[in-house]
Every structure is written in structure tokens, then in C-alpha cells.
Amino acid sequence: SIGSKYVHSYVLDTFRQVKKDLNEGLTVLYIGTPCQIAGLRNYVKNCNSDKLYLVDLVCHGVPSQKYLSDSLYDKNEDNVIFRVKNNFVLKETNEDGFVLKETSAEDSFYYRAFFEALTYRENCYTCNYAKSDRCSDLTIGDFWGLGEDSKFYKDKEKGVSVLLVNTEKGKKLIEIASKEILIEERSLEEARQKNEQLNRPKKMNRNYYK
């Protein structure tokens, strides 16, 4: 299902498929965590990448799929909803969309451990990409700390996204999508103030190895 996913994702054979598509002259849009984007960029460096558009996420760090599975009632990671607008929940559904279990972030050990930086992959705490100088064409995430003077401030409870335009190709993507999105130019510093991962990696919890 679509939406925010606070867990490690598998790229599987997508890098190979991207290279194949580029060699066949197709246009590709690839979205992933910054480290995945950097890995893909390196993998296709000998291809014609003019038609490759890269979008990275403002990533806090990622727990493992196994940890998520062990934390679930139904043990099925495929049917999990992590966010409903700005509300953090762990909602498990079946194939028909019937809710099997729903746990608030406050009552979910998985979420509490995530927010307290207890369960990320070890290299997340020394991430080279947790900074404002991004490795993609566009960066997307939540706009925490949006100023009251923003025309979208009244919508912040519904969710307002931050969108960093990092390259000319990223600018081109915005121009293509301009009729489908509502957008306002804000300062980079405003986005960095409340989004730690645009400045530095999350600090490892002192109980990480216990």
C-alpha cells in the first residue's frame, strides 16, 4: 500500500531494471532513501542518465523488516498503515482492507523505539546523506516547523510536505507537476530548523546495544 513506511525497504532487482530501462531509452523516476539513491546513481553511472530522475526521502533511519514483522499481530508487513495524515498509528489490515488491529504511537513499542532511535540499522547513525546537500534531484518529507506566515499553515494538521529542489532536473519535474500541486517557496533554513535529518544523522540511543 502507499503512504509513509517506517521500515527498511528491499530494492530487490530494481537497480537492474532501471539500468535496463535506461539502456532502452525509457524515462525512469526512482524514489528511495538517500543511501538507496546514492547506490543507484553509482550503479548506473555508465548509462545515459539524462532520462533518470531521482527523488530521495528525508529519512530518520530504518528498522528491519523482521523487527516490524515480530511486532505485528498478523505478522504481515505488506498490509500495514503507519500514518493517517499527521497521526502516527500502526494499523494492520487484511487483503480486503478490514482493520485487524490498530495501535496508537503512544501504545506501540515499535513506534516508541523508532522515535527514540533504538532500532535503526547501525549505519543510519553515521549516515553520510543526512544533510541539506542532497544526492537526488528532489527531496521530499514532512514540513515540520512551517511558519505561521505560510499560506498553507492552516493545513498543517492535514500534512504539509517539504520539497527541496536540488538540481535543474528537479526543477523540471516541478514544472511538469505544477498544475497538479499547490506550492509555495520557503527558505531552506526554515525547513532545517525542525528537521534534524537535513542537518545531521540521528544520535544513537545509549541503550542501543543493551
GROMACS elastic network, one bead per residue, 0.5 to 0.9 nm:
[ bonds ]
;  ai    aj funct       b0    kb
    1    78     6  0.72269   500
    1    79     6  0.68310   500
    1    80     6  0.77290   500
    1    81     6  0.77582   500
    2     5     6  0.83831   500
    2    81     6  0.84286   500
    3    81     6  0.73392   500
    3    82     6  0.76006   500
    3    83     6  0.71536   500
    3    84     6  0.87430   500
    4    81     6  0.77274   500
    4    82     6  0.61812   500
    4    83     6  0.62851   500
    5     8     6  0.82071   500
    5     9     6  0.84446   500
    5    80     6  0.84923   500
    5    81     6  0.76832   500
    5    82     6  0.62219   500
    5    83     6  0.82722   500
    6    59     6  0.89809   500
    6    60     6  0.87855   500
    6    61     6  0.82055   500
    6    62     6  0.62869   500
    6    63     6  0.72416   500
    6    82     6  0.71199   500
    6   111     6  0.87774   500
    6   114     6  0.81220   500
    7    61     6  0.82357   500
    7    64     6  0.59943   500
    7    65     6  0.62353   500
    7    67     6  0.88455   500
    7    68     6  0.72063   500
    7   120     6  0.86899   500
    8    61     6  0.83564   500
    8    63     6  0.57465   500
    8    64     6  0.52987   500
    8    65     6  0.60178   500
    8   120     6  0.87847   500
    8   121     6  0.84749   500
    9    32     6  0.86763   500
    9    33     6  0.89023   500
    9    62     6  0.84646   500
    9    64     6  0.83513   500
    9    65     6  0.75693   500
   10    13     6  0.89628   500
   11    14     6  0.56199   500
   11    15     6  0.71714   500
   11    32     6  0.88482   500
   11    36     6  0.79483   500
   12    15     6  0.77359   500
   12    16     6  0.88889   500
   13    16     6  0.54247   500
   13    17     6  0.63219   500
   13    18     6  0.87989   500
   14    18     6  0.60540   500
   14    19     6  0.86357   500
   15    18     6  0.51087   500
   15    19     6  0.63518   500
   15    20     6  0.86587   500
   15    39     6  0.87263   500
   15    40     6  0.60990   500
   15    43     6  0.72282   500
   15    44     6  0.80113   500
   16    19     6  0.51996   500
   16    20     6  0.62287   500
   16    21     6  0.86798   500
   16    43     6  0.85011   500
   16    44     6  0.87524   500
   17    21     6  0.61102   500
   17    22     6  0.85831   500
   18    21     6  0.50875   500
   18    22     6  0.61205   500
   18    23     6  0.85696   500
   18    28     6  0.69342   500
   18    30     6  0.83428   500
   18    40     6  0.85894   500
   18    44     6  0.80552   500
   18    52     6  0.84677   500
   19    22     6  0.51483   500
   19    23     6  0.61336   500
   19    24     6  0.85988   500
   19    43     6  0.80614   500
   19    44     6  0.59654   500
   19    47     6  0.70216   500
   20    23     6  0.51977   500
   20    24     6  0.63126   500
   20    25     6  0.88708   500
   20    26     6  0.88185   500
   21    24     6  0.50573   500
   21    25     6  0.64349   500
   21    26     6  0.52407   500
   21    27     6  0.74500   500
   21    28     6  0.73307   500
   22    25     6  0.50530   500
   22    26     6  0.52917   500
   22    27     6  0.67545   500
   22    28     6  0.72265   500
   22    44     6  0.86917   500
   22    47     6  0.68969   500
   22    48     6  0.66389   500
   22    49     6  0.69890   500
   22    50     6  0.88524   500
   22    51     6  0.70269   500
   22    52     6  0.73170   500
   23    26     6  0.75048   500
   23    47     6  0.67326   500
   23    48     6  0.71705   500
   25    48     6  0.84122   500
   25    51     6  0.76988   500
   26    51     6  0.69553   500
   26    52     6  0.86062   500
   27    50     6  0.84505   500
   27    52     6  0.60144   500
   27    53     6  0.79210   500
   28    51     6  0.62328   500
   28    53     6  0.61084   500
   28    54     6  0.84101   500
   29    51     6  0.84049   500
   29    52     6  0.60931   500
   29    54     6  0.60144   500
   29    55     6  0.75253   500
   30    37     6  0.79049   500
   30    52     6  0.76529   500
   30    53     6  0.63416   500
   30    54     6  0.51809   500
   30    55     6  0.61575   500
   30    56     6  0.83829   500
   31    36     6  0.87044   500
   31    37     6  0.74835   500
   31    53     6  0.86551   500
   31    54     6  0.61732   500
   31    56     6  0.56598   500
   31    57     6  0.75527   500
   32    35     6  0.80090   500
   32    36     6  0.57962   500
   32    37     6  0.59718   500
   32    54     6  0.82214   500
   32    55     6  0.65917   500
   32    56     6  0.51062   500
   32    57     6  0.62138   500
   33    36     6  0.52394   500
   33    37     6  0.62684   500
   33    38     6  0.87412   500
   33    55     6  0.83913   500
   33    56     6  0.52237   500
   33    57     6  0.51794   500
   33    58     6  0.73684   500
   33    59     6  0.62642   500
   34    37     6  0.50335   500
   34    38     6  0.61607   500
   34    39     6  0.85582   500
   34    55     6  0.84099   500
   34    56     6  0.52053   500
   34    57     6  0.64794   500
   34    58     6  0.77061   500
   34    59     6  0.73749   500
   34   128     6  0.89816   500
   34   129     6  0.60690   500
   34   130     6  0.80784   500
   34   134     6  0.76552   500
   34   135     6  0.67365   500
   34   136     6  0.75489   500
   34   139     6  0.88756   500
   35    38     6  0.50760   500
   35    39     6  0.61138   500
   35    40     6  0.86138   500
   35    56     6  0.86771   500
   35   127     6  0.81399   500
   35   128     6  0.82117   500
   35   129     6  0.68854   500
   35   135     6  0.86663   500
   36    39     6  0.50064   500
   36    40     6  0.61452   500
   36    41     6  0.85527   500
   36    56     6  0.83121   500
   37    40     6  0.51081   500
   37    41     6  0.60926   500
   37    42     6  0.86380   500
   37    54     6  0.68153   500
   37    55     6  0.75316   500
   37    56     6  0.65062   500
   37   135     6  0.70586   500
   37   136     6  0.67988   500
   38    41     6  0.51000   500
   38    42     6  0.63047   500
   38    43     6  0.86426   500
   38   129     6  0.87700   500
   38   135     6  0.62778   500
   38   136     6  0.78627   500
   39    42     6  0.52294   500
   39    43     6  0.61544   500
   39    44     6  0.88540   500
   40    44     6  0.62415   500
   40    45     6  0.83823   500
   41    44     6  0.55327   500
   41    45     6  0.59529   500
   41    49     6  0.87314   500
   41    54     6  0.85519   500
   41   135     6  0.86853   500
   41   136     6  0.88674   500
   42    45     6  0.51875   500
   42    46     6  0.85510   500
   43    46     6  0.79123   500
   43    47     6  0.88431   500
   44    47     6  0.52543   500
   44    48     6  0.80931   500
   44    49     6  0.73595   500
   45    48     6  0.78851   500
   45    49     6  0.74069   500
   46    49     6  0.82436   500
   47    50     6  0.89039   500
   48    51     6  0.72933   500
   48    52     6  0.82236   500
   49    53     6  0.81813   500
   50    53     6  0.80053   500
   50   169     6  0.87318   500
   53   136     6  0.80137   500
   53   137     6  0.65122   500
   53   138     6  0.84610   500
   53   169     6  0.70328   500
   53   170     6  0.74969   500
   53   173     6  0.82443   500
   54   135     6  0.84569   500
   54   136     6  0.51119   500
   54   137     6  0.52571   500
   54   138     6  0.66486   500
   54   139     6  0.87323   500
   54   169     6  0.88853   500
   54   170     6  0.80978   500
   55   135     6  0.88165   500
   55   136     6  0.55124   500
   55   137     6  0.58364   500
   55   139     6  0.56153   500
   55   140     6  0.73101   500
   55   170     6  0.83378   500
   56    59     6  0.84024   500
   56   134     6  0.81580   500
   56   135     6  0.77933   500
   56   136     6  0.59498   500
   56   137     6  0.79546   500
   56   138     6  0.64278   500
   56   140     6  0.64607   500
   56   141     6  0.88230   500
   57   138     6  0.86556   500
   57   139     6  0.56348   500
   57   140     6  0.51146   500
   57   141     6  0.58510   500
   58   130     6  0.78662   500
   58   139     6  0.67688   500
   58   140     6  0.61912   500
   58   141     6  0.51765   500
   58   142     6  0.79512   500
   58   195     6  0.84166   500
   58   197     6  0.65189   500
   58   198     6  0.71672   500
   59    62     6  0.78254   500
   59   130     6  0.76181   500
   59   141     6  0.81025   500
   59   197     6  0.66816   500
   59   198     6  0.89420   500
   60   114     6  0.89965   500
   60   115     6  0.89346   500
   60   117     6  0.85676   500
   60   120     6  0.85192   500
   60   124     6  0.79027   500
   60   130     6  0.82535   500
   60   196     6  0.82665   500
   60   197     6  0.61225   500
   60   201     6  0.73374   500
   60   202     6  0.65907   500
   61   114     6  0.84359   500
   61   117     6  0.79401   500
   61   119     6  0.85029   500
   61   120     6  0.53053   500
   61   121     6  0.69638   500
   61   123     6  0.88199   500
   61   124     6  0.52940   500
   61   125     6  0.75690   500
   61   127     6  0.86188   500
   61   201     6  0.82140   500
   61   202     6  0.75321   500
   62   114     6  0.81228   500
   62   119     6  0.73900   500
   62   121     6  0.60095   500
   62   124     6  0.73418   500
   63    66     6  0.84651   500
   63    67     6  0.67322   500
   63    68     6  0.73478   500
   63   114     6  0.73482   500
   63   118     6  0.87371   500
   63   119     6  0.51812   500
   63   121     6  0.60116   500
   64    67     6  0.52818   500
   64    68     6  0.65235   500
   64    69     6  0.87585   500
   64   119     6  0.78459   500
   64   120     6  0.74054   500
   64   121     6  0.71469   500
   65    68     6  0.51186   500
   65    69     6  0.61354   500
   65    70     6  0.86210   500
   65    77     6  0.74766   500
   66    70     6  0.60393   500
   66    71     6  0.85261   500
   66    77     6  0.89755   500
   67    70     6  0.51407   500
   67    71     6  0.62783   500
   67    72     6  0.89349   500
   67   110     6  0.81805   500
   67   119     6  0.83620   500
   68    71     6  0.51119   500
   68    72     6  0.64991   500
   68    75     6  0.80873   500
   68    76     6  0.89505   500
   68    77     6  0.69524   500
   68   110     6  0.71986   500
   69    72     6  0.53553   500
   69    73     6  0.84342   500
   69    74     6  0.81595   500
   69    76     6  0.63305   500
   69    77     6  0.58583   500
   70    73     6  0.82348   500
   70    75     6  0.64107   500
   71    75     6  0.74326   500
   71   108     6  0.88036   500
   71   109     6  0.79939   500
   71   110     6  0.65051   500
   72    76     6  0.71896   500
   72    77     6  0.77965   500
   72    80     6  0.89280   500
   72    90     6  0.87584   500
   72    92     6  0.77696   500
   72   101     6  0.88389   500
   73    76     6  0.82287   500
   73    92     6  0.77512   500
   73   100     6  0.80217   500
   73   101     6  0.71170   500
   74    77     6  0.83841   500
   74    92     6  0.74169   500
   74    93     6  0.86663   500
   74    94     6  0.87293   500
   74   100     6  0.78174   500
   74   101     6  0.85610   500
   76    79     6  0.62194   500
   76    80     6  0.76302   500
   76    92     6  0.81894   500
   76    94     6  0.88372   500
   77    80     6  0.58470   500
   77    92     6  0.84793   500
   79    91     6  0.83000   500
   79    92     6  0.58746   500
   79    93     6  0.54361   500
   79    94     6  0.64362   500
   79    95     6  0.72866   500
   79    97     6  0.83028   500
   80    90     6  0.67845   500
   80    91     6  0.56140   500
   80    93     6  0.64583   500
   81    84     6  0.76953   500
   81    89     6  0.72465   500
   81    90     6  0.59342   500
   81    92     6  0.65070   500
   81    93     6  0.80455   500
   82    87     6  0.85780   500
   82    88     6  0.60532   500
   82    89     6  0.52769   500
   82    90     6  0.50200   500
   82    91     6  0.65193   500
   83    86     6  0.66268   500
   83    87     6  0.56870   500
   83    89     6  0.56570   500
   83    90     6  0.75020   500
   83    91     6  0.84394   500
   84    87     6  0.51441   500
   84    88     6  0.65818   500
   84    89     6  0.71255   500
   84   158     6  0.89947   500
   85    88     6  0.81022   500
   85   157     6  0.75896   500
   85   158     6  0.54393   500
   85   159     6  0.58213   500
   86   156     6  0.83419   500
   86   157     6  0.61342   500
   86   158     6  0.61044   500
   86   159     6  0.57387   500
   87   104     6  0.84597   500
   87   105     6  0.83621   500
   87   157     6  0.88571   500
   88   104     6  0.66314   500
   88   105     6  0.55023   500
   88   106     6  0.88224   500
   88   111     6  0.83134   500
   89   102     6  0.68726   500
   89   103     6  0.57140   500
   89   105     6  0.52386   500
   89   106     6  0.86839   500
   89   108     6  0.81690   500
   89   111     6  0.82593   500
   90   101     6  0.80153   500
   90   102     6  0.56457   500
   90   103     6  0.51010   500
   90   104     6  0.63560   500
   90   105     6  0.69954   500
   90   108     6  0.73981   500
   90   110     6  0.86703   500
   90   111     6  0.79687   500
   91    99     6  0.69443   500
   91   100     6  0.76665   500
   91   101     6  0.58680   500
   91   103     6  0.63329   500
   91   104     6  0.84408   500
   92    97     6  0.87508   500
   92    98     6  0.83603   500
   92    99     6  0.58192   500
   92   100     6  0.54434   500
   92   101     6  0.52620   500
   92   102     6  0.62351   500
   92   103     6  0.88072   500
   93    96     6  0.75367   500
   93    97     6  0.51987   500
   93    98     6  0.51624   500
   93   100     6  0.52153   500
   93   101     6  0.72035   500
   93   102     6  0.87514   500
   94    97     6  0.52733   500
   94    98     6  0.54367   500
   94    99     6  0.67030   500
   94   100     6  0.67750   500
   95    98     6  0.74483   500
   96    99     6  0.89375   500
   97   100     6  0.88945   500
   99   102     6  0.71124   500
  103   106     6  0.81170   500
  103   107     6  0.61883   500
  103   108     6  0.59475   500
  104   107     6  0.53119   500
  104   108     6  0.60974   500
  104   111     6  0.85589   500
  105   108     6  0.50944   500
  105   109     6  0.79348   500
  105   110     6  0.81837   500
  105   111     6  0.54198   500
  105   112     6  0.66720   500
  106   109     6  0.79593   500
  106   111     6  0.75274   500
  106   112     6  0.67632   500
  107   110     6  0.89414   500
  107   111     6  0.81731   500
  107   112     6  0.79065   500
  108   111     6  0.52986   500
  108   112     6  0.61964   500
  108   113     6  0.85623   500
  109   112     6  0.50160   500
  109   113     6  0.59295   500
  109   114     6  0.83493   500
  110   113     6  0.53610   500
  110   114     6  0.61739   500
  110   115     6  0.88097   500
  110   119     6  0.85189   500
  111   115     6  0.61483   500
  111   116     6  0.84906   500
  112   115     6  0.52463   500
  112   116     6  0.61363   500
  112   117     6  0.86526   500
  112   118     6  0.86405   500
  113   116     6  0.50808   500
  113   117     6  0.61674   500
  113   118     6  0.50911   500
  113   119     6  0.61425   500
  114   117     6  0.52396   500
  114   118     6  0.60902   500
  114   119     6  0.59091   500
  114   120     6  0.72521   500
  115   118     6  0.77749   500
  116   119     6  0.82744   500
  116   204     6  0.86322   500
  116   205     6  0.66974   500
  117   120     6  0.63179   500
  117   125     6  0.87780   500
  117   202     6  0.70264   500
  117   203     6  0.72084   500
  117   204     6  0.59633   500
  117   205     6  0.55274   500
  117   208     6  0.80260   500
  118   204     6  0.69868   500
  118   205     6  0.54941   500
  118   206     6  0.83120   500
  118   207     6  0.70610   500
  118   208     6  0.52710   500
  118   209     6  0.87847   500
  119   122     6  0.84712   500
  119   205     6  0.88432   500
  119   208     6  0.72616   500
  120   123     6  0.81332   500
  120   124     6  0.62869   500
  120   125     6  0.77260   500
  120   204     6  0.85240   500
  121   124     6  0.54732   500
  121   125     6  0.77416   500
  122   125     6  0.61020   500
  122   126     6  0.79039   500
  122   204     6  0.84981   500
  123   126     6  0.54468   500
  123   127     6  0.61428   500
  124   128     6  0.86496   500
  124   130     6  0.89883   500
  124   201     6  0.69626   500
  124   202     6  0.75853   500
  124   204     6  0.87781   500
  125   201     6  0.55173   500
  125   202     6  0.56425   500
  125   203     6  0.59418   500
  125   204     6  0.58255   500
  126   129     6  0.89703   500
  126   130     6  0.86165   500
  126   200     6  0.86138   500
  126   201     6  0.60972   500
  126   202     6  0.81085   500
  126   203     6  0.84305   500
  126   204     6  0.89999   500
  127   130     6  0.58325   500
  127   200     6  0.79582   500
  127   201     6  0.57038   500
  127   202     6  0.85679   500
  128   131     6  0.76949   500
  128   200     6  0.85070   500
  128   201     6  0.79230   500
  129   132     6  0.82499   500
  129   133     6  0.77208   500
  129   134     6  0.66146   500
  129   135     6  0.74081   500
  129   197     6  0.85137   500
  129   198     6  0.85237   500
  129   200     6  0.82579   500
  129   201     6  0.80907   500
  130   133     6  0.83938   500
  130   134     6  0.81080   500
  130   196     6  0.81921   500
  130   198     6  0.55030   500
  130   199     6  0.60666   500
  130   201     6  0.52042   500
  130   202     6  0.84929   500
  131   134     6  0.67569   500
  131   192     6  0.89390   500
  131   196     6  0.85117   500
  131   197     6  0.61862   500
  131   200     6  0.55426   500
  131   201     6  0.78523   500
  132   164     6  0.88911   500
  132   188     6  0.81882   500
  132   192     6  0.76279   500
  132   197     6  0.82151   500
  132   199     6  0.60909   500
  132   200     6  0.87994   500
  133   166     6  0.80073   500
  133   198     6  0.81889   500
  134   137     6  0.80484   500
  134   138     6  0.82715   500
  134   139     6  0.74231   500
  134   164     6  0.88304   500
  134   166     6  0.68244   500
  134   198     6  0.87672   500
  135   138     6  0.87061   500
  135   139     6  0.88628   500
  135   166     6  0.80805   500
  136   139     6  0.67583   500
  136   165     6  0.88476   500
  136   166     6  0.66376   500
  136   167     6  0.76720   500
  136   170     6  0.81543   500
  137   164     6  0.83952   500
  137   165     6  0.64367   500
  137   166     6  0.50168   500
  137   167     6  0.50293   500
  137   168     6  0.75385   500
  137   169     6  0.60234   500
  137   171     6  0.79576   500
  137   173     6  0.86756   500
  138   163     6  0.68522   500
  138   164     6  0.55645   500
  138   166     6  0.55930   500
  138   167     6  0.73800   500
  138   169     6  0.84603   500
  138   170     6  0.52083   500
  138   171     6  0.81560   500
  138   173     6  0.84082   500
  138   174     6  0.89349   500
  139   162     6  0.78290   500
  139   163     6  0.56082   500
  139   165     6  0.67774   500
  139   166     6  0.74438   500
  139   170     6  0.89134   500
  140   143     6  0.89819   500
  140   161     6  0.68080   500
  140   162     6  0.56590   500
  140   164     6  0.65724   500
  141   144     6  0.89239   500
  141   160     6  0.87684   500
  141   161     6  0.55357   500
  141   162     6  0.52555   500
  141   163     6  0.68531   500
  141   164     6  0.89880   500
  142   159     6  0.72920   500
  142   160     6  0.62352   500
  142   162     6  0.54263   500
  142   163     6  0.86163   500
  142   195     6  0.83670   500
  143   146     6  0.59256   500
  143   156     6  0.84104   500
  143   159     6  0.79738   500
  143   160     6  0.56673   500
  143   163     6  0.83208   500
  143   191     6  0.64020   500
  143   194     6  0.81170   500
  143   195     6  0.77780   500
  144   156     6  0.86656   500
  144   160     6  0.81520   500
  144   161     6  0.83512   500
  144   162     6  0.81710   500
  144   191     6  0.70705   500
  144   192     6  0.89132   500
  144   193     6  0.84461   500
  144   194     6  0.55086   500
  144   195     6  0.63784   500
  145   148     6  0.89769   500
  145   190     6  0.72202   500
  145   191     6  0.69846   500
  145   192     6  0.88336   500
  145   193     6  0.71287   500
  145   194     6  0.52964   500
  145   195     6  0.79860   500
  146   149     6  0.84742   500
  146   150     6  0.70562   500
  146   152     6  0.84528   500
  146   153     6  0.66477   500
  146   156     6  0.77602   500
  146   160     6  0.82476   500
  146   186     6  0.89114   500
  146   190     6  0.71774   500
  146   191     6  0.73305   500
  146   194     6  0.85601   500
  147   150     6  0.56610   500
  147   153     6  0.68194   500
  147   190     6  0.77284   500
  148   151     6  0.80919   500
  148   152     6  0.85347   500
  148   153     6  0.56012   500
  148   154     6  0.82735   500
  149   152     6  0.84799   500
  149   153     6  0.70878   500
  150   153     6  0.51709   500
  150   154     6  0.83519   500
  150   184     6  0.79314   500
  150   186     6  0.82992   500
  151   154     6  0.73206   500
  151   155     6  0.86256   500
  151   184     6  0.78150   500
  152   155     6  0.52969   500
  152   156     6  0.67406   500
  152   160     6  0.72775   500
  152   183     6  0.88723   500
  152   184     6  0.82413   500
  153   156     6  0.52976   500
  153   157     6  0.85574   500
  153   160     6  0.81674   500
  154   157     6  0.74980   500
  154   158     6  0.87226   500
  155   158     6  0.53804   500
  155   159     6  0.64512   500
  155   160     6  0.67883   500
  156   160     6  0.53948   500
  156   161     6  0.89976   500
  157   160     6  0.79502   500
  162   191     6  0.71231   500
  163   183     6  0.89747   500
  164   170     6  0.85395   500
  164   188     6  0.79062   500
  165   168     6  0.79574   500
  165   169     6  0.86866   500
  165   170     6  0.54299   500
  165   171     6  0.59913   500
  165   174     6  0.81864   500
  166   169     6  0.82161   500
  166   170     6  0.61226   500
  166   171     6  0.77352   500
  167   170     6  0.50057   500
  167   171     6  0.63955   500
  167   172     6  0.86971   500
  168   172     6  0.62269   500
  168   173     6  0.87301   500
  169   173     6  0.63847   500
  169   174     6  0.88455   500
  170   173     6  0.50786   500
  170   174     6  0.64798   500
  170   175     6  0.87838   500
  171   174     6  0.51523   500
  171   175     6  0.63233   500
  171   176     6  0.87332   500
  172   175     6  0.50551   500
  172   176     6  0.62532   500
  172   177     6  0.87114   500
  173   176     6  0.50865   500
  173   177     6  0.62678   500
  173   178     6  0.84466   500
  174   177     6  0.50797   500
  174   178     6  0.56698   500
  174   181     6  0.88028   500
  175   178     6  0.50399   500
  175   179     6  0.82035   500
  176   179     6  0.76336   500
  176   180     6  0.87001   500
  177   180     6  0.53644   500
  177   181     6  0.64677   500
  178   181     6  0.55627   500
  178   182     6  0.75208   500
  178   183     6  0.78915   500
  179   182     6  0.79836   500
  186   189     6  0.86583   500
  186   190     6  0.71860   500
  186   191     6  0.79885   500
  187   190     6  0.53703   500
  187   191     6  0.68696   500
  187   192     6  0.89776   500
  188   191     6  0.52232   500
  188   192     6  0.62735   500
  188   193     6  0.88249   500
  189   193     6  0.61959   500
  190   193     6  0.54346   500
  190   194     6  0.75523   500
  191   194     6  0.63411   500
  191   195     6  0.63347   500
  191   198     6  0.79430   500
  192   195     6  0.50904   500
  192   196     6  0.66572   500
  192   197     6  0.80181   500
  192   198     6  0.55406   500
  192   199     6  0.65563   500
  193   196     6  0.72446   500
  193   198     6  0.86306   500
  193   199     6  0.86318   500
  194   198     6  0.89242   500
  195   198     6  0.58289   500
  195   199     6  0.75398   500
  196   199     6  0.54018   500
  196   200     6  0.61007   500
  196   201     6  0.73064   500
  196   202     6  0.73049   500
  197   200     6  0.51950   500
  197   201     6  0.55827   500
  197   202     6  0.68800   500
  198   201     6  0.82990   500
  200   203     6  0.86155   500
  201   204     6  0.88830   500
  202   205     6  0.88669   500
  203   206     6  0.88351   500
  204   207     6  0.83199   500
  204   208     6  0.67910   500
  205   208     6  0.53271   500
  205   209     6  0.87830   500
  206   209     6  0.76817   500
  206   210     6  0.85023   500
  207   210     6  0.52627   500
